Amino acid sequence: MSADEHDNNDSEDQGLPDSGHHLSEEEVERALASFEAEFNEGQNQADQPVGHTESGVADEAGLDSGPADESSVEPDEADGVAADFDQELEGLIGNRAKAAVMVTRLASAELLAAFCQISDISAWCIQAREGAVAVLRNLDGDGPEAAIRDLTTVVSGLSAILAVNRADKLEVTLWISGQSGQTLAPPILFAATADFVEDLMIGTTTVDRLRQDGAAIFDSGEYNREKAMGIIASHTRFGAGGSTRQGRVE
């Protein structure tokens, strides 16, 4: 191999362009000096502390290297998911009912909502031709039983049926004067009540969905005692056992 070919191969191995002439010793020294300077600079950056390097990268990217904003974690949403999980778990083991309704023979859901208010019961009361139905909010423990006990105690002579779904087991009981009585088979109740009662109990519909479908729904929580007593008076002005054009009390 000639000297020219040897020089050309050395030029290619070093990644230097083949300019067609030999490099002088001065040019080689300058190239080596430049390479050594770049190498030393890279070595110095590698020797810097990791925290400093990461900070530099963050600064170059325009990012704030301070502590993350805790609000970005959205704790309210996380708490909501945890609460839903806890409620679902309580429902599965029976400590919390999945659904509970009080079925009455009252012709007015507004009147039932007023009765619930003076009995300290939180419920949505739904109008139905077969009789007004109260959907209970308090599903913890014996909350449903306490609610119907209070209702049938405060409203003298009022009888009602309590239907409760606990751990996917339906229980239907007749209540009167604050006392539980005869138990009924769920199909008997469903055959004598509006279709939405069964749908609510098995979880195929909700109060919100019924409202969207046009059902007349009254919230006992929207009444104070004075308003509730006014509603009761308007429905019972002809006697506690009588009826008006708007409803009746049995």
Backbone as JSON, one array per atom type, in Angstrom:
{
  "sequence": "MSADEHDNNDSEDQGLPDSGHHLSEEEVERALASFEAEFNEGQNQADQPVGHTESGVADEAGLDSGPADESSVEPDEADGVAADFDQELEGLIGNRAKAAVMVTRLASAELLAAFCQISDISAWCIQAREGAVAVLRNLDGDGPEAAIRDLTTVVSGLSAILAVNRADKLEVTLWISGQSGQTLAPPILFAATADFVEDLMIGTTTVDRLRQDGAAIFDSGEYNREKAMGIIASHTRFGAGGSTRQGRVE",
  "N": [[0.86, -1.19, 0.0], [0.54, 2.26, -0.8], [1.92, 5.34, 0.44], [0.13, 7.44, 0.13], [-2.36, 6.15, -0.01], [-2.42, 5.04, 2.51], [-2.6, 7.33, 4.13], [-5.07, 8.32, 3.29], [-6.82, 6.31, 4.19], [-6.45, 6.57, 6.95], [-7.6, 9.06, 7.29], [-10.31, 8.56, 6.73], [-10.89, 6.73, 8.78], [-10.8, 8.36, 10.99], [-13.01, 9.84, 10.69], [-12.76, 12.15, 9.26], [-13.19, 14.44, 6.63], [-12.23, 13.62, 3.29], [-10.11, 15.58, 1.82], [-8.57, 15.52, -0.32], [-5.92, 16.21, -0.1], [-2.86, 16.05, 1.84], [-2.97, 16.29, 5.45], [-1.49, 18.81, 7.36], [0.97, 18.81, 10.01], [0.32, 20.8, 11.81], [-2.44, 21.21, 11.38], [-3.42, 18.73, 12.19], [-2.73, 18.79, 14.91], [-4.37, 20.91, 15.77], [-6.92, 19.8, 15.35], [-6.83, 17.63, 17.11], [-6.58, 19.03, 19.51], [-8.99, 20.41, 19.6], [-10.79, 18.26, 19.74], [-10.01, 17.18, 22.2], [-10.71, 19.25, 23.91], [-13.53, 19.29, 23.65], [-14.07, 16.75, 24.67], [-13.21, 17.01, 27.35], [-15.03, 18.92, 28.24], [-17.48, 17.54, 28.07], [-16.92, 15.55, 29.95], [-16.79, 17.04, 32.3], [-19.47, 17.88, 32.57], [-20.67, 15.42, 32.99], [-19.67, 14.82, 35.47], [-21.06, 16.48, 37.17], [-23.44, 16.93, 39.92], [-26.34, 14.81, 40.12], [-28.82, 15.97, 40.76], [-28.39, 18.66, 40.08], [-28.03, 18.46, 37.34], [-30.54, 17.5, 36.51], [-32.07, 19.65, 37.25], [-31.11, 21.55, 35.52], [-31.98, 20.53, 33.07], [-34.71, 20.73, 33.42], [-34.97, 23.5, 33.62], [-34.18, 24.28, 31.06], [-36.22, 23.2, 29.6], [-38.25, 24.81, 30.32], [-39.69, 24.25, 32.59], [-41.11, 24.25, 35.86], [-39.13, 23.67, 38.58], [-39.94, 23.43, 41.15], [-41.9, 22.14, 43.96], [-44.5, 19.81, 43.13], [-47.78, 20.84, 42.19], [-50.15, 20.3, 44.55], [-52.85, 20.37, 44.16], [-53.27, 19.39, 41.66], [-53.61, 16.73, 41.87], [-56.19, 16.3, 42.41], [-57.81, 15.76, 44.92], [-60.49, 15.7, 45.77], [-61.84, 14.25, 43.82], [-60.59, 11.78, 44.11], [-61.36, 11.17, 46.71], [-64.08, 10.93, 46.3], [-64.24, 8.65, 44.7], [-63.26, 6.76, 46.5], [-65.24, 6.89, 48.45], [-67.48, 5.99, 47.02], [-66.66, 3.38, 46.56], [-66.55, 2.38, 49.17], [-69.26, 2.53, 49.87], [-70.35, 0.74, 48.04], [-69.14, -1.6, 48.89], [-70.22, -1.82, 51.48], [-72.84, -2.24, 50.74], [-72.67, -4.73, 49.52], [-72.07, -6.46, 51.62], [-74.21, -6.13, 53.21], [-74.43, -4.2, 55.23], [-75.27, -1.78, 54.46], [-78.12, -0.74, 52.83], [-78.99, -1.34, 49.42], [-81.12, -0.21, 48.16], [-84.17, 1.36, 49.19], [-87.6, 1.68, 49.75], [-90.67, 3.31, 50.67], [-93.89, 2.35, 50.42], [-97.04, 3.68, 49.9], [-100.65, 4.24, 50.22], [-101.37, 6.73, 49.61], [-102.73, 9.35, 47.68], [-101.33, 11.56, 46.89], [-98.09, 12.56, 46.19], [-96.85, 14.85, 47.01], [-98.09, 15.34, 49.46], [-97.15, 13.1, 50.86], [-94.42, 13.74, 50.91], [-94.52, 15.95, 52.59], [-95.39, 14.73, 54.97], [-93.12, 13.16, 55.4], [-91.27, 15.15, 55.93], [-92.12, 16.29, 58.41], [-91.67, 14.12, 59.92], [-89.0, 13.91, 60.03], [-87.66, 12.63, 57.91], [-85.61, 11.96, 55.2], [-86.28, 12.0, 51.89], [-87.16, 11.2, 48.47], [-90.22, 11.71, 47.01], [-92.48, 10.07, 44.99], [-94.95, 10.46, 42.55], [-97.66, 8.26, 41.93], [-100.19, 6.32, 40.38], [-101.08, 4.09, 41.72], [-100.42, 4.67, 44.31], [-98.54, 6.92, 46.35], [-94.95, 6.91, 46.51], [-92.11, 6.73, 48.57], [-88.73, 7.27, 48.22], [-86.02, 6.37, 50.0], [-83.26, 8.17, 51.4], [-81.41, 7.69, 53.45], [-79.66, 4.93, 53.89], [-78.12, 3.46, 55.57], [-77.33, 0.93, 57.94], [-80.01, 0.28, 60.14], [-81.52, 2.3, 59.11], [-83.66, 2.53, 57.11], [-85.77, 1.06, 58.39], [-86.07, 2.58, 60.72], [-87.01, 4.93, 59.59], [-89.58, 4.3, 58.46], [-90.84, 3.5, 60.76], [-90.93, 5.89, 62.2], [-92.52, 7.43, 60.46], [-95.03, 6.07, 60.38], [-95.69, 6.33, 62.98], [-95.77, 9.08, 63.62], [-97.72, 9.99, 61.79], [-100.74, 9.32, 62.48], [-102.54, 6.32, 62.14], [-101.71, 5.83, 59.57], [-100.73, 3.43, 57.28], [-98.02, 1.61, 55.81], [-95.81, 0.12, 53.4], [-92.65, -1.28, 53.65], [-89.96, -1.74, 51.56], [-86.89, -3.27, 51.13], [-83.64, -3.58, 49.79], [-81.09, -5.52, 50.56], [-77.86, -6.55, 50.22], [-78.57, -7.74, 47.8], [-80.85, -9.08, 48.5], [-84.27, -9.05, 48.8], [-86.53, -7.59, 51.04], [-89.77, -7.33, 52.24], [-92.1, -5.61, 54.1], [-95.02, -4.99, 56.02], [-96.03, -2.07, 57.73], [-97.52, -0.48, 60.56], [-98.68, 2.01, 62.74], [-96.15, 2.38, 63.89], [-95.17, -0.18, 64.2], [-93.84, -3.26, 63.0], [-95.31, -5.62, 60.79], [-96.93, -8.03, 58.95], [-94.99, -9.93, 56.65], [-94.27, -9.8, 53.18], [-94.22, -11.4, 49.97], [-91.92, -10.34, 47.51], [-92.87, -10.39, 44.71], [-95.64, -10.08, 45.04], [-95.88, -7.49, 46.04], [-94.78, -6.03, 43.86], [-96.62, -6.56, 41.88], [-98.77, -5.07, 42.63], [-98.05, -2.44, 42.6], [-96.64, 0.56, 41.07], [-94.7, 0.22, 38.05], [-92.13, 1.3, 38.27], [-91.33, 0.87, 40.87], [-90.37, -1.77, 41.22], [-88.25, -1.56, 39.41], [-86.62, 0.35, 40.67], [-85.91, -1.07, 42.96], [-84.41, -3.24, 42.05], [-82.39, -1.98, 40.82], [-82.41, -1.04, 38.16], [-83.24, 1.42, 37.38], [-83.2, 4.93, 38.28], [-83.84, 7.67, 40.56], [-83.24, 10.11, 39.34], [-83.4, 9.39, 36.64], [-86.09, 8.73, 36.42], [-87.16, 11.24, 36.9], [-86.26, 12.58, 34.62], [-87.81, 11.25, 32.8], [-90.21, 12.37, 33.21], [-91.63, 11.99, 35.6], [-93.52, 12.98, 38.48], [-91.95, 14.34, 41.13], [-91.26, 14.92, 44.51], [-89.25, 16.52, 46.86], [-88.54, 15.92, 50.15], [-86.66, 17.3, 51.56], [-86.73, 19.88, 50.63], [-88.66, 21.24, 51.93], [-89.65, 23.21, 54.76], [-90.76, 22.99, 58.18], [-93.02, 24.61, 58.51], [-93.97, 25.0, 55.87], [-94.51, 22.35, 55.22], [-96.59, 21.72, 57.02], [-98.52, 23.41, 56.04], [-99.06, 22.25, 53.55], [-100.08, 19.8, 54.37], [-102.37, 20.67, 55.68], [-103.81, 21.69, 53.53], [-104.51, 19.41, 52.18], [-106.01, 17.98, 53.96], [-108.19, 19.37, 54.94], [-110.82, 18.72, 55.05], [-111.05, 16.86, 56.99], [-109.27, 14.31, 58.74], [-109.55, 11.76, 57.7], [-110.65, 12.17, 55.31], [-110.95, 13.3, 51.85], [-109.58, 15.35, 49.23], [-109.67, 17.3, 46.23], [-107.06, 17.12, 45.49], [-105.82, 15.03, 46.83], [-105.79, 12.24, 49.14], [-106.08, 11.01, 52.49], [-105.47, 8.05, 54.11]],
  "CA": [[0.0, 0.0, 0.0], [1.35, 3.47, -0.92], [1.78, 6.29, 1.54], [-1.1, 8.23, -0.09], [-3.51, 5.32, 0.34], [-2.42, 4.89, 3.96], [-3.09, 8.59, 4.7], [-6.51, 8.43, 3.02], [-7.53, 5.41, 5.09], [-6.44, 7.17, 8.28], [-8.56, 10.17, 7.29], [-11.65, 8.0, 6.79], [-11.08, 6.11, 10.07], [-11.0, 9.4, 11.98], [-14.24, 10.54, 10.38], [-12.44, 13.44, 8.66], [-13.45, 14.44, 5.19], [-11.07, 13.46, 2.41], [-10.02, 16.83, 1.06], [-7.74, 15.31, -1.51], [-4.52, 16.53, 0.15], [-2.39, 15.61, 3.14], [-3.08, 17.24, 6.55], [-0.2, 19.19, 7.94], [1.06, 18.51, 11.43], [-0.38, 21.87, 12.53], [-3.87, 20.94, 11.29], [-3.7, 17.57, 13.03], [-2.67, 19.21, 16.31], [-5.57, 21.71, 16.06], [-8.06, 18.88, 15.42], [-6.73, 16.89, 18.36], [-6.84, 19.95, 20.61], [-10.44, 20.66, 19.62], [-11.44, 17.04, 20.22], [-9.72, 17.04, 23.62], [-11.5, 20.25, 24.63], [-14.91, 18.81, 23.69], [-14.12, 15.6, 25.58], [-13.12, 17.5, 28.72], [-16.29, 19.6, 28.57], [-18.47, 16.49, 28.31], [-16.58, 14.88, 31.2], [-17.16, 17.93, 33.4], [-20.92, 17.82, 32.71], [-21.03, 14.11, 33.55], [-19.26, 14.79, 36.87], [-21.93, 17.32, 37.97], [-24.44, 16.17, 40.7], [-27.53, 14.46, 39.35], [-29.87, 16.95, 41.02], [-28.1, 19.86, 39.31], [-28.27, 18.17, 35.92], [-31.97, 17.42, 36.27], [-32.58, 21.0, 37.34], [-30.78, 22.23, 34.28], [-32.87, 20.04, 32.01], [-36.03, 21.3, 33.66], [-34.92, 24.91, 33.28], [-34.14, 24.42, 29.61], [-37.53, 22.83, 29.06], [-39.22, 25.79, 30.75], [-40.52, 23.64, 33.61], [-40.86, 24.68, 37.23], [-38.51, 22.58, 39.33], [-40.46, 23.44, 42.51], [-42.77, 21.01, 44.3], [-45.68, 19.68, 42.29], [-49.01, 21.4, 42.73], [-50.93, 19.21, 45.14], [-54.23, 20.41, 43.67], [-53.38, 18.65, 40.41], [-53.94, 15.35, 42.18], [-57.64, 16.26, 42.53], [-58.18, 14.92, 46.06], [-61.94, 15.53, 45.86], [-62.23, 13.14, 42.95], [-60.11, 10.55, 44.72], [-62.21, 10.89, 47.87], [-65.37, 10.48, 45.8], [-64.1, 7.25, 44.27], [-63.13, 5.94, 47.71], [-66.55, 6.84, 49.11], [-68.33, 5.09, 46.23], [-66.21, 2.0, 46.8], [-66.98, 2.0, 50.52], [-70.7, 2.31, 49.85], [-70.6, -0.49, 47.31], [-68.74, -2.7, 49.76], [-71.23, -1.93, 52.54], [-74.03, -2.83, 50.14], [-72.44, -6.15, 49.24], [-72.08, -7.26, 52.85], [-75.49, -5.95, 53.87], [-74.45, -3.15, 56.25], [-75.94, -0.63, 53.85], [-79.09, -1.19, 51.82], [-78.78, -0.82, 48.07], [-82.3, 0.61, 47.86], [-85.26, 1.2, 50.15], [-88.75, 2.53, 49.43], [-91.88, 3.18, 51.46], [-95.04, 2.37, 49.52], [-98.26, 4.05, 50.61], [-101.85, 4.35, 49.41], [-101.67, 8.15, 49.48], [-102.9, 9.77, 46.29], [-100.47, 12.71, 46.6], [-96.68, 12.46, 46.57], [-96.54, 16.08, 47.74], [-98.52, 15.11, 50.84], [-96.2, 12.15, 51.46], [-93.18, 14.48, 51.19], [-94.77, 16.77, 53.78], [-95.36, 13.8, 56.1], [-91.72, 12.79, 55.63], [-90.57, 16.29, 56.53], [-92.43, 16.43, 59.84], [-91.16, 12.9, 60.58], [-87.53, 13.97, 59.91], [-87.24, 11.6, 56.95], [-85.1, 12.5, 53.94], [-86.74, 11.09, 50.83], [-87.82, 11.68, 47.25], [-91.56, 11.12, 46.96], [-92.84, 9.96, 43.58], [-96.38, 10.29, 42.29], [-98.04, 7.04, 41.22], [-101.63, 6.07, 40.43], [-101.32, 3.05, 42.71], [-100.09, 5.2, 45.63], [-97.26, 7.62, 46.38], [-93.81, 6.1, 46.96], [-90.98, 7.5, 49.09], [-87.42, 6.63, 48.04], [-85.25, 6.83, 51.15], [-81.85, 8.51, 51.21], [-80.6, 7.07, 54.5], [-79.67, 3.48, 53.68], [-77.16, 2.85, 56.49], [-77.84, 0.17, 59.07], [-81.46, 0.13, 60.19], [-82.11, 3.58, 58.73], [-84.98, 2.37, 56.48], [-86.75, 0.65, 59.4], [-86.32, 3.73, 61.59], [-87.8, 5.91, 58.85], [-91.0, 3.91, 58.37], [-91.36, 3.5, 62.14], [-91.26, 7.28, 62.54], [-93.63, 7.89, 59.61], [-96.31, 5.48, 60.79], [-95.97, 6.78, 64.35], [-96.14, 10.5, 63.57], [-98.98, 10.1, 61.06], [-101.59, 8.31, 63.12], [-103.43, 5.56, 61.28], [-101.12, 5.6, 58.24], [-99.99, 2.18, 57.08], [-97.12, 1.67, 54.66], [-95.0, -1.07, 53.17], [-91.22, -1.01, 53.47], [-89.22, -2.7, 50.73], [-85.46, -3.0, 51.28], [-82.72, -4.47, 49.1], [-79.81, -5.62, 51.26], [-77.01, -7.62, 49.66], [-79.36, -8.36, 46.73], [-81.97, -9.82, 49.08], [-85.4, -8.15, 48.98], [-87.39, -7.81, 52.19], [-90.98, -6.5, 52.14], [-92.8, -5.72, 55.39], [-96.09, -4.03, 56.29], [-95.87, -1.35, 58.99], [-98.64, 0.35, 60.99], [-98.56, 2.54, 64.1], [-94.79, 2.21, 64.39], [-94.86, -1.59, 64.43], [-93.76, -4.1, 61.81], [-96.3, -6.68, 60.8], [-96.83, -9.13, 58.0], [-94.02, -9.87, 55.56], [-94.86, -10.12, 51.89], [-93.3, -11.82, 48.91], [-91.7, -9.23, 46.59], [-93.74, -10.36, 43.53], [-96.96, -9.58, 45.41], [-95.74, -6.03, 46.08], [-94.55, -5.47, 42.53], [-97.85, -6.7, 41.09], [-99.77, -4.1, 43.09], [-97.47, -1.1, 42.6], [-96.16, 1.06, 39.78], [-93.56, -0.53, 37.52], [-90.83, 1.85, 38.67], [-90.95, 0.37, 42.19], [-89.5, -2.92, 41.0], [-87.03, -1.09, 38.75], [-85.77, 0.97, 41.69], [-85.42, -2.06, 43.92], [-83.39, -4.1, 41.45], [-81.31, -1.12, 40.33], [-82.42, -0.79, 36.71], [-83.55, 2.82, 37.15], [-82.85, 5.82, 39.38], [-84.75, 8.8, 40.73], [-82.92, 11.09, 38.3], [-83.91, 8.9, 35.36], [-87.54, 8.88, 36.48], [-87.44, 12.67, 36.74], [-86.07, 12.88, 33.2], [-88.93, 10.66, 32.07], [-91.41, 13.16, 33.47], [-92.33, 11.64, 36.84], [-93.69, 14.06, 39.46], [-91.14, 13.96, 42.29], [-91.19, 15.95, 45.53], [-88.14, 16.27, 47.78], [-88.9, 16.36, 51.51], [-85.63, 18.21, 52.03], [-86.99, 21.23, 50.16], [-89.71, 21.82, 52.77], [-89.46, 23.4, 56.19], [-91.93, 22.47, 58.9], [-94.18, 25.47, 58.25], [-94.51, 24.68, 54.55], [-95.06, 21.0, 55.26], [-97.88, 21.77, 57.7], [-99.47, 24.06, 55.13], [-99.45, 21.25, 52.54], [-100.94, 18.82, 55.04], [-103.66, 21.31, 55.93], [-104.55, 21.83, 52.27], [-104.99, 18.09, 51.77], [-106.83, 17.34, 55.0], [-109.07, 20.38, 55.51], [-112.15, 18.15, 55.23], [-111.0, 15.78, 57.98], [-108.08, 13.47, 58.61], [-109.82, 10.57, 56.9], [-111.36, 12.55, 54.09], [-110.16, 13.5, 50.65], [-109.8, 16.58, 48.5], [-109.42, 17.09, 44.8], [-105.63, 16.9, 45.27], [-105.31, 13.8, 47.42], [-106.56, 11.7, 50.26], [-105.3, 10.4, 53.56], [-106.16, 6.85, 54.56]],
  "C": [[0.89, 1.22, 0.0], [1.11, 4.36, 0.26], [0.52, 7.1, 1.42], [-2.31, 7.44, 0.34], [-3.6, 5.16, 1.85], [-2.97, 6.14, 4.62], [-4.59, 8.73, 4.49], [-7.3, 7.54, 3.95], [-7.57, 5.97, 6.51], [-7.44, 8.29, 8.39], [-9.96, 9.66, 7.42], [-11.91, 7.41, 8.16], [-11.37, 7.14, 11.14], [-12.27, 10.19, 11.72], [-13.99, 11.9, 9.78], [-12.68, 13.38, 7.16], [-12.16, 14.33, 4.4], [-11.02, 14.67, 1.5], [-9.16, 16.69, -0.18], [-6.31, 15.72, -1.31], [-4.17, 16.09, 1.56], [-2.6, 16.7, 4.17], [-1.69, 17.55, 7.07], [-0.21, 18.85, 9.42], [0.31, 19.55, 12.25], [-1.88, 21.64, 12.52], [-4.26, 19.75, 12.16], [-3.71, 17.95, 14.49], [-3.9, 20.02, 16.69], [-6.79, 20.81, 16.21], [-8.04, 18.1, 16.72], [-7.04, 17.78, 19.56], [-8.33, 20.24, 20.74], [-11.18, 19.46, 20.17], [-11.24, 16.89, 21.73], [-10.53, 18.03, 24.44], [-12.96, 19.81, 24.74], [-15.05, 17.64, 24.66], [-14.1, 16.05, 27.04], [-14.4, 18.19, 29.16], [-17.39, 18.58, 28.88], [-18.21, 15.77, 29.62], [-16.98, 15.71, 32.4], [-18.67, 17.91, 33.64], [-21.35, 16.5, 33.34], [-20.71, 14.04, 35.02], [-20.15, 15.65, 37.75], [-22.93, 16.47, 38.73], [-25.7, 15.95, 39.88], [-28.62, 15.49, 39.52], [-29.67, 18.2, 40.2], [-28.41, 19.64, 37.84], [-29.76, 18.15, 35.63], [-32.59, 18.8, 36.33], [-32.32, 21.76, 36.07], [-31.69, 21.81, 33.15], [-34.25, 20.65, 32.17], [-36.07, 22.76, 33.28], [-34.95, 25.11, 31.78], [-35.5, 24.12, 29.0], [-38.61, 23.82, 29.48], [-40.14, 25.26, 31.82], [-40.14, 24.18, 34.97], [-40.32, 23.51, 38.02], [-38.99, 22.53, 40.77], [-41.35, 22.25, 42.75], [-44.01, 21.0, 43.45], [-46.88, 20.27, 42.99], [-49.91, 20.29, 43.24], [-52.35, 19.19, 44.61], [-54.4, 19.64, 42.39], [-53.76, 17.2, 40.64], [-55.45, 15.14, 42.27], [-58.09, 15.35, 43.66], [-59.68, 14.7, 46.18], [-62.41, 14.36, 45.03], [-61.8, 11.81, 43.55], [-60.97, 10.16, 45.92], [-63.56, 10.37, 47.42], [-65.34, 9.03, 45.36], [-64.02, 6.33, 45.48], [-64.47, 5.79, 48.41], [-67.5, 5.91, 48.37], [-67.95, 3.64, 46.47], [-66.68, 1.51, 48.16], [-68.47, 1.7, 50.55], [-71.05, 1.02, 49.13], [-70.25, -1.71, 48.16], [-69.75, -2.91, 50.88], [-72.5, -2.57, 52.0], [-73.88, -4.31, 49.9], [-72.53, -7.0, 50.5], [-73.34, -7.02, 53.68], [-75.54, -4.9, 54.96], [-75.14, -1.89, 55.75], [-76.87, -1.16, 52.77], [-78.75, -0.59, 50.46], [-79.94, 0.08, 47.65], [-83.35, 0.34, 48.92], [-86.37, 2.18, 49.8], [-89.87, 2.27, 50.43], [-93.07, 3.36, 50.52], [-96.29, 2.66, 50.33], [-99.45, 4.0, 49.66], [-102.26, 5.81, 49.25], [-101.74, 8.53, 48.01], [-101.94, 10.89, 45.9], [-99.05, 12.48, 47.1], [-96.24, 13.71, 47.32], [-96.93, 15.94, 49.21], [-97.57, 14.15, 51.55], [-94.89, 12.84, 51.8], [-93.33, 15.35, 52.42], [-94.77, 15.9, 55.04], [-93.93, 13.39, 56.43], [-90.97, 13.92, 56.32], [-90.85, 16.4, 58.02], [-91.99, 15.2, 60.63], [-89.64, 12.82, 60.53], [-86.99, 12.85, 59.03], [-86.79, 12.3, 55.67], [-85.44, 11.53, 52.82], [-87.21, 11.87, 49.61], [-89.17, 10.97, 47.17], [-92.1, 11.21, 45.54], [-94.33, 9.68, 43.44], [-96.62, 9.0, 41.52], [-99.54, 6.82, 41.41], [-101.96, 5.06, 41.52], [-101.08, 3.53, 44.14], [-98.7, 5.81, 45.63], [-96.18, 6.75, 47.02], [-92.69, 7.02, 47.42], [-89.7, 6.69, 48.92], [-86.48, 7.21, 49.1], [-83.79, 7.12, 50.79], [-80.96, 7.79, 52.22], [-80.73, 5.55, 54.39], [-78.73, 2.75, 54.63], [-77.88, 2.08, 57.6], [-79.33, -0.06, 59.02], [-82.17, 1.44, 59.88], [-83.48, 3.45, 58.08], [-86.06, 1.98, 57.48], [-87.09, 1.81, 60.34], [-87.2, 4.76, 60.9], [-89.28, 5.53, 58.82], [-91.63, 3.81, 59.76], [-91.79, 4.91, 62.53], [-92.48, 7.76, 61.74], [-94.97, 7.36, 60.12], [-96.65, 5.78, 62.25], [-96.47, 8.21, 64.36], [-97.49, 10.68, 62.9], [-99.9, 8.98, 61.55], [-102.52, 7.64, 62.1], [-102.88, 5.28, 59.9], [-100.39, 4.26, 58.23], [-99.14, 2.31, 55.83], [-96.33, 0.37, 54.58], [-93.55, -0.64, 52.95], [-90.6, -2.13, 52.64], [-87.74, -2.31, 50.77], [-84.66, -4.05, 50.51], [-81.38, -4.43, 49.84], [-79.05, -6.82, 50.71], [-77.79, -8.44, 48.64], [-80.46, -9.29, 47.27], [-83.09, -8.84, 49.39], [-86.23, -8.56, 50.19], [-88.55, -6.83, 52.11], [-91.81, -6.72, 53.4], [-93.86, -4.63, 55.5], [-95.87, -3.4, 57.66], [-97.13, -0.54, 59.28], [-98.43, 0.74, 62.45], [-97.19, 2.26, 64.71], [-94.37, 0.78, 64.63], [-94.81, -2.35, 63.11], [-94.76, -5.23, 61.93], [-95.98, -7.76, 59.8], [-95.73, -8.89, 56.97], [-94.68, -10.38, 54.29], [-93.79, -10.61, 50.93], [-93.14, -10.65, 47.94], [-92.6, -9.23, 45.36], [-95.14, -9.84, 43.84], [-96.94, -8.05, 45.46], [-95.64, -5.46, 44.68], [-95.79, -5.55, 41.65], [-98.87, -5.63, 41.43], [-99.26, -2.66, 43.08], [-97.03, -0.71, 41.19], [-94.9, 0.31, 39.35], [-92.22, -0.02, 38.03], [-90.39, 1.36, 40.05], [-90.0, -0.82, 42.06], [-88.18, -2.49, 40.37], [-86.07, -0.43, 39.74], [-85.14, -0.07, 42.6], [-84.33, -2.95, 43.34], [-82.28, -3.3, 40.78], [-81.29, -0.85, 38.85], [-82.87, 0.63, 36.38], [-83.17, 3.61, 38.4], [-83.88, 6.94, 39.47], [-84.5, 9.84, 39.64], [-83.48, 10.66, 36.95], [-85.43, 9.02, 35.31], [-87.94, 10.34, 36.31], [-87.29, 13.08, 35.28], [-87.21, 12.34, 32.35], [-90.25, 11.35, 32.36], [-92.18, 12.82, 34.73], [-92.4, 12.86, 37.75], [-93.01, 13.63, 40.75], [-91.02, 15.15, 43.23], [-90.12, 15.56, 46.56], [-88.51, 16.8, 49.16], [-87.89, 17.36, 52.06], [-85.84, 19.65, 51.59], [-88.05, 21.94, 50.99], [-89.16, 22.12, 54.16], [-90.75, 22.97, 56.88], [-93.19, 23.3, 58.6], [-94.81, 25.15, 56.9], [-95.14, 23.3, 54.54], [-96.43, 20.99, 55.93], [-98.93, 22.44, 56.84], [-99.96, 23.09, 54.07], [-100.4, 20.23, 53.16], [-102.32, 19.41, 55.27], [-104.49, 21.41, 54.65], [-105.12, 20.5, 51.8], [-105.98, 17.48, 52.76], [-107.85, 18.29, 55.6], [-110.48, 19.85, 55.74], [-112.14, 17.0, 56.23], [-109.83, 14.87, 57.71], [-108.32, 12.26, 57.74], [-110.5, 10.88, 55.6], [-110.43, 12.71, 52.92], [-110.49, 14.85, 50.05], [-109.57, 16.27, 47.04], [-107.96, 16.73, 44.55], [-105.14, 15.58, 45.85], [-106.18, 13.34, 48.57], [-105.61, 11.12, 51.29], [-106.1, 9.22, 54.07], [-105.58, 6.37, 55.88]]
}
